[in-house]
Amino acid sequence: MRIAIDAMGGDYAPDEIIAGAIESFEKLDKDDKIILLGPEALVKDKVGSKNLKKYGSVLEIVDAPEVIGMDESPIEAIRQKKHSSISLMARLSADGLADAVISAGNTGACVAACQLRMRNIEGVNRPGIAVVFPTFEGPVTMCDVGANISCKPINYYQYAVMASMYSKHVLGIASPRVGLMSIGEEENKGSDVIKKARELLKSDKNLNYIGNIEGRDIFKGKCDVAVSDGFVGNVVLKLTEGLVDGLFKIIKHELMQESLLLAMKFKPVMMRLFQKYDYHEYGGAPLLGVNGTAVICHGSSKIRTIRNAVMMSKKFHGQKINEKIREYLATTTVRGTDE
C-alpha cells in the first residue's frame, strides 16, 4: 500500500509530521511505502541522511515547493498553488500512484483538493468528514464535522449511509443505530431541512434509524452514528475536545490540592483515561465519499497522531469501505434531490 503524507500540513509541520511518518515504518507491512510531499531539500534535511539510507527502499519524497497556509481560502489556494503538497497529494491518488492520502493541513483545502482531483464516489453528492467519539458505551461515529456546513436533506441521508458502513466494517458494530442531530427528540423539532432529512432516513428500512437525537445523547449510548451538518458537527467536536482537556486539568488540580500521594496513586488511571479520550490516539478522520482513502488529521497533530493515521488509513483501505458505500447507494431506493 502506498500512503502519501502532506509533510507541510499542521501546526507542528514538518518536524512532527515527518517524525510520525518515520515511526510508522516499524508497523508497516513489507509491501507498504510512504510518500512524503513538501519542498524536497527541506524534507530530505528533516528526514536525515541516516533515515534516508535506512528506509530508502520504502520512502519516496515528492517535491512540492508550494505550501497552503491554515488561514488561506481553500478554493483559491487550490487553484493558485497547483504544486502545493495538498494539491499534489490528491493528484497522486487520482493518478493511481497513492492508495491513501493523509494531511493535517488546511481542512477546507484538503476537502476541495480531494473532491477536485479524486472526485466523489458514484452516487455521493457531497463528501463528509467522520470522527469517532470514544464513549463509555462504545464508539460513536459522527458525520459531518466540517466538510459541508450547508447541507441538503440528501446529504444527511448519504452521511448516515457512509458513516454506518464505516461503523459496521471498521468499528465492528453489526447494526449501527443512526440518530439525526436536532434540538429535540420529538419529530416536530428542527428546521425544515432536518425534517426533510428525517423523512429520507425513515424511508430506508435498511438503515437502523432511531430518530432525532440531542447533543447529550452522543455520550449516553443512545446511538452509534450521529448525523449532522458540518457546522454543528465541528462545534460538537471542538467543544468535546475542550471539555475533555478542561476536565482532566480540573481533576488533576483537585487531586494535587488534596494530596500529592493521592495524585500519584491516581496517575496511572488518569494516563489510561487520557489516552483513551485523546484524539492523537485516533490518528485522523476519514473523508467519506471520495474515490480513494483520504484521512484528515487535527491541525495540532503530533508524531503519534500521524503514526496512528497511517494505521487507520491501512484499515480503511483494507476493509474496502468505498466499495461498500458505492454498492449500497447503487441499490437503495432512496434517491431524493440536492435541494
C-alpha positions as CSV (number, residue, x, y, z in Angstrom):
1,M,0.0,0.0,0.0
2,R,1.3,3.5,-1.0
3,I,0.5,6.2,1.6
4,A,1.1,9.8,0.6
5,I,1.6,12.2,3.5
6,D,1.5,16.0,3.4
7,A,4.7,16.9,5.2
8,M,3.9,20.6,5.4
9,G,0.4,20.4,6.9
10,G,-0.3,21.2,10.5
11,D,0.9,23.5,13.4
12,Y,4.0,21.4,14.0
13,A,4.9,20.6,10.4
14,P,7.3,19.5,9.0
15,D,9.2,18.1,12.1
16,E,6.3,16.2,13.8
17,I,4.7,15.0,10.6
18,I,7.9,13.6,9.2
19,A,8.9,12.0,12.5
20,G,5.4,10.4,12.7
21,A,5.8,9.0,9.2
22,I,9.2,7.5,10.1
23,E,7.8,6.0,13.3
24,S,5.1,4.3,11.3
25,F,7.7,2.3,9.3
26,E,8.0,-0.2,12.2
27,K,4.3,-1.0,11.9
28,L,4.0,-1.3,8.1
29,D,3.9,-4.4,6.0
30,K,6.8,-5.3,3.7
31,D,5.0,-4.1,0.6
32,D,3.9,-0.7,2.1
33,K,5.5,2.6,1.1
34,I,5.4,6.1,2.5
35,I,5.4,9.1,0.1
36,L,6.3,12.4,1.7
37,L,5.3,15.6,-0.1
38,G,6.9,19.0,0.5
39,P,9.9,21.1,-0.6
40,E,12.4,18.4,-1.5
41,A,15.5,19.8,0.1
42,L,13.7,20.7,3.4
43,V,12.0,17.3,3.6
44,K,15.3,15.4,3.0
45,D,17.0,17.5,5.6
46,K,14.3,16.8,8.2
47,V,14.3,13.0,7.4
48,G,18.1,12.9,7.8
49,S,20.7,11.0,5.9
50,K,20.6,8.1,8.3
51,N,16.9,7.5,7.8
52,L,17.2,8.1,4.1
53,K,19.7,5.3,3.9
54,K,17.8,3.1,6.3
55,Y,14.3,3.5,4.7
56,G,15.3,4.4,1.1
57,S,13.5,1.4,-0.4
58,V,10.2,2.2,1.2
59,L,10.3,6.0,1.4
60,E,9.8,8.4,-1.5
61,I,9.9,12.2,-1.5
62,V,7.9,14.2,-4.0
63,D,8.9,17.8,-4.4
64,A,6.0,20.1,-3.6
65,P,7.5,23.6,-3.5
66,E,4.3,25.4,-2.6
67,V,2.6,25.3,0.8
68,I,-1.1,26.2,1.6
69,G,-1.4,28.0,4.9
70,M,-4.0,27.2,7.5
71,D,-5.6,30.6,7.0
72,E,-5.8,30.7,3.2
73,S,-9.0,30.5,1.3
74,P,-9.3,26.8,0.3
75,I,-10.7,27.1,-3.2
76,E,-8.4,30.0,-4.2
77,A,-5.3,28.2,-2.7
78,I,-6.0,25.0,-4.6
79,R,-6.5,27.0,-7.9
80,Q,-3.4,29.1,-7.4
81,K,-1.0,26.7,-5.8
82,K,-1.1,23.7,-8.1
83,H,2.3,22.5,-6.8
84,S,1.4,22.6,-3.2
85,S,1.8,19.5,-1.0
86,I,-2.0,19.2,-0.7
87,S,-2.7,19.5,-4.4
88,L,-0.1,17.1,-5.5
89,M,-1.1,14.6,-2.7
90,A,-4.6,14.4,-4.1
91,R,-3.2,14.2,-7.7
92,L,-1.1,11.2,-6.7
93,S,-4.3,9.4,-5.6
94,A,-6.2,10.4,-8.6
95,D,-3.5,9.1,-10.9
96,G,-3.3,5.8,-9.1
97,L,0.1,6.5,-7.6
98,A,-1.1,6.5,-4.0
99,D,-3.6,4.3,-2.2
100,A,-4.2,6.7,0.7
101,V,-3.5,10.4,1.4
102,I,-3.0,12.0,4.9
103,S,-2.9,15.7,5.8
104,A,-3.0,17.8,9.0
105,G,-3.1,20.9,6.9
106,N,-5.9,23.3,5.8
107,T,-9.1,21.2,6.1
108,G,-11.0,23.1,3.5
109,A,-8.2,22.9,1.1
110,C,-7.9,19.1,1.7
111,V,-11.6,18.6,1.1
112,A,-11.5,20.8,-2.0
113,A,-8.4,19.0,-3.4
114,C,-9.8,15.6,-2.8
115,Q,-13.1,16.5,-4.4
116,L,-11.5,18.2,-7.4
117,R,-8.8,15.6,-8.1
118,M,-10.1,12.3,-6.7
119,R,-13.8,13.0,-7.4
120,N,-16.8,11.7,-5.5
121,I,-17.9,8.1,-5.3
122,E,-20.7,7.5,-7.8
123,G,-24.0,8.4,-6.0
124,V,-22.4,10.7,-3.4
125,N,-23.4,14.4,-3.7
126,R,-21.0,15.7,-1.0
127,P,-18.3,14.0,1.0
128,G,-18.3,14.2,4.8
129,I,-15.6,14.1,7.5
130,A,-16.3,11.3,10.0
131,V,-14.9,11.3,13.5
132,V,-15.1,8.7,16.2
133,F,-16.0,9.7,19.7
134,P,-14.9,7.2,22.3
135,T,-17.7,6.9,24.9
136,F,-18.3,4.7,27.9
137,E,-21.0,2.9,25.9
138,G,-18.8,2.4,22.9
139,P,-17.6,4.3,19.8
140,V,-19.9,6.8,18.1
141,T,-19.2,7.9,14.6
142,M,-20.3,11.5,13.7
143,C,-20.6,12.8,10.2
144,D,-20.1,15.5,9.0
145,V,-17.7,17.6,11.2
146,G,-16.5,20.2,8.8
147,A,-16.6,19.4,5.1
148,N,-20.0,20.8,4.3
149,I,-21.6,23.5,6.5
150,S,-24.7,24.0,4.4
151,C,-26.4,20.6,3.9
152,K,-29.3,19.5,1.8
153,P,-31.6,16.6,3.0
154,I,-29.9,14.2,0.7
155,N,-26.5,15.0,2.2
156,Y,-27.7,14.0,5.7
157,Y,-29.1,10.7,4.3
158,Q,-25.8,9.9,2.5
159,Y,-23.8,10.8,5.6
160,A,-25.9,8.3,7.5
161,V,-25.2,5.6,4.9
162,M,-21.5,6.3,4.7
163,A,-21.0,6.6,8.5
164,S,-23.0,3.4,9.0
165,M,-20.7,1.5,6.6
166,Y,-17.7,2.8,8.5
167,S,-19.2,1.9,11.9
168,K,-20.1,-1.5,10.7
169,H,-17.0,-2.6,8.9
170,V,-14.2,-0.7,10.7
171,L,-15.6,-0.5,14.2
172,G,-17.4,-3.8,14.1
173,I,-20.9,-2.7,15.1
174,A,-23.3,-5.1,13.4
175,S,-26.3,-2.8,13.0
176,P,-25.3,0.8,13.8
177,R,-28.1,2.9,15.3
178,V,-28.4,6.1,13.4
179,G,-29.5,9.4,15.1
180,L,-30.1,12.7,13.4
181,M,-28.8,15.7,15.4
182,S,-31.6,18.2,16.3
183,I,-32.8,20.4,19.1
184,G,-35.2,17.9,20.5
185,E,-36.2,14.2,20.2
186,E,-39.7,15.0,19.0
187,E,-40.4,14.6,15.3
188,N,-41.7,18.2,15.0
189,K,-38.4,19.6,16.3
190,G,-35.7,21.0,13.9
191,S,-35.5,23.1,10.8
192,D,-37.3,22.3,7.5
193,V,-34.1,20.8,6.2
194,I,-33.8,18.5,9.2
195,K,-37.5,17.4,8.9
196,K,-37.0,16.6,5.2
197,A,-33.8,14.7,6.0
198,R,-35.6,12.7,8.7
199,E,-38.2,11.6,6.1
200,L,-35.4,10.3,3.8
201,L,-33.8,8.5,6.7
202,K,-37.1,6.9,7.8
203,S,-37.8,5.7,4.2
204,D,-34.7,3.5,4.1
205,K,-35.7,0.4,6.0
206,N,-32.1,-1.0,5.7
207,L,-30.8,1.8,8.0
208,N,-31.3,1.3,11.7
209,Y,-32.6,4.8,12.1
210,I,-33.8,5.7,15.7
211,G,-35.0,9.3,15.2
212,N,-33.8,12.6,16.4
213,I,-31.0,12.9,19.0
214,E,-29.7,15.7,21.1
215,G,-26.1,16.6,21.7
216,R,-26.0,14.8,25.1
217,D,-27.2,11.6,23.6
218,I,-23.9,11.1,21.8
219,F,-22.2,10.2,25.1
220,K,-25.2,8.4,26.7
221,G,-25.0,5.4,24.4
222,K,-28.2,6.2,22.5
223,C,-26.7,5.9,19.0
224,D,-23.7,4.5,17.1
225,V,-23.9,7.1,14.3
226,A,-24.7,10.8,14.7
227,V,-25.6,12.7,11.6
228,S,-25.2,16.5,11.3
229,D,-24.1,19.2,9.0
230,G,-20.5,20.3,9.1
231,F,-21.2,23.4,11.2
232,V,-22.9,21.6,14.0
233,G,-20.6,18.7,13.9
234,N,-17.5,20.9,14.1
235,V,-18.8,22.8,17.1
236,V,-19.6,19.5,18.8
237,L,-16.1,18.2,18.0
238,K,-14.2,21.2,19.3
239,L,-16.5,21.6,22.3
240,T,-15.8,18.0,23.2
241,E,-12.0,18.4,22.8
242,G,-12.0,21.5,25.0
243,L,-14.3,19.9,27.6
244,V,-12.1,16.7,27.9
245,D,-9.0,18.8,28.3
246,G,-10.6,21.1,30.8
247,L,-11.9,18.2,32.9
248,F,-8.6,16.5,33.1
249,K,-6.9,19.7,34.3
250,I,-9.6,20.2,36.9
251,I,-9.3,16.7,38.2
252,K,-5.5,16.9,38.3
253,H,-5.7,20.2,40.2
254,E,-8.1,18.9,42.8
255,L,-6.1,15.7,43.4
256,M,-2.9,17.8,43.9
257,Q,-4.8,20.1,46.2
258,E,-6.0,17.1,48.3
259,S,-2.7,15.2,48.5
260,L,0.4,14.7,46.4
261,L,0.4,11.0,47.4
262,L,-3.2,10.7,46.3
263,A,-2.4,12.3,43.0
264,M,0.5,9.9,42.4
265,K,-1.8,6.9,43.1
266,F,-4.3,8.2,40.6
267,K,-1.7,9.0,37.9
268,P,-1.9,5.5,36.1
269,V,-5.7,5.8,36.0
270,M,-5.5,9.3,34.6
271,M,-3.0,8.3,32.0
272,R,-5.2,5.5,30.8
273,L,-8.2,7.7,30.6
274,F,-6.4,10.5,28.9
275,Q,-5.0,8.1,26.3
276,K,-8.5,6.6,25.7
277,Y,-10.0,10.1,25.0
278,D,-7.0,11.8,23.4
279,Y,-7.7,12.5,19.7
280,H,-4.0,11.9,18.9
281,E,-4.6,8.2,19.6
282,Y,-7.2,8.0,16.8
283,G,-5.0,9.5,14.1
284,G,-7.4,11.3,11.9
285,A,-10.9,11.4,10.4
286,P,-11.7,9.7,7.1
287,L,-13.2,11.9,4.4
288,L,-16.1,9.6,3.4
289,G,-17.5,9.8,-0.1
290,V,-14.4,10.4,-2.3
291,N,-12.8,7.9,-4.6
292,G,-9.8,6.8,-2.5
293,T,-8.7,6.8,1.1
294,A,-8.3,10.3,2.5
295,V,-7.5,11.0,6.2
296,I,-7.8,14.5,7.6
297,C,-5.8,15.0,10.8
298,H,-6.1,17.6,13.5
299,G,-4.1,20.8,12.9
300,S,-2.2,20.2,16.1
301,S,-1.1,16.7,15.1
302,K,2.0,15.3,16.7
303,I,4.2,12.3,16.0
304,R,1.8,9.7,17.3
305,T,-1.2,11.3,15.5
306,I,0.5,10.7,12.2
307,R,1.7,7.3,13.1
308,N,-1.9,6.3,14.1
309,A,-3.3,8.0,11.0
310,V,-1.2,5.7,8.8
311,M,-2.5,2.7,10.7
312,M,-6.1,3.9,10.3
313,S,-5.7,4.5,6.6
314,K,-4.5,0.9,6.1
315,K,-7.6,-0.4,8.0
316,F,-10.0,1.8,6.0
317,H,-8.4,0.8,2.7
318,G,-8.2,-2.9,3.6
319,Q,-11.9,-3.0,4.5
320,K,-12.9,-1.6,1.1
321,I,-15.3,0.9,2.6
322,N,-15.7,2.9,-0.6
323,E,-16.8,-0.2,-2.5
324,K,-19.4,-0.9,0.2
325,I,-20.7,2.7,0.1
326,R,-20.9,2.5,-3.7
327,E,-22.8,-0.8,-3.7
328,Y,-25.3,0.5,-1.0
329,L,-26.1,3.7,-2.8
330,A,-26.5,1.9,-6.1
331,T,-29.2,-0.4,-4.7
332,T,-31.1,1.9,-2.4
333,T,-34.5,3.1,-3.4
334,V,-33.9,6.4,-1.7
335,R,-32.9,9.0,-4.2
336,G,-34.1,12.4,-3.2
337,T,-32.7,15.6,-4.7
338,D,-29.9,18.0,-3.8
339,E,-32.5,20.6,-2.9
